[in-house]
Amino acid sequence: MLRWFAIVFLLAALGGAYYWWTRNSIKPQYVTAEVVRGDIARSVNVTGAINPRVTVQVGSYVSAR
């Protein structure tokens, strides 16, 4: 029984190693473009909502004296 468990464990480890090895061997794809001269535009694009990190309660008191 222990022999079969060891064989199944070894086959599972080899299968996992094969999957990991082939998954990481995907080559990256690069996109190239021609370099041109021109003006640099400064811009910021935002999507979503802006939330404050800290909120503070502010109150006032008016005396009628």
QUIWO-V894750 format. One record per pair of residues at least 24 apart in sequence whose ideal C-beta (glycine too) atoms are under 6 Angstrom apart, sorted by the first residue. I is the first residue (numbers start at 1). J is the second residue. D is the distance in whole Angstrom. If there is no record, write none. Layout:
# QUIWO-V894750
i = <I:I>
j = <J:J>
d = <D:D>
This chain:
# QUIWO-V894750
none
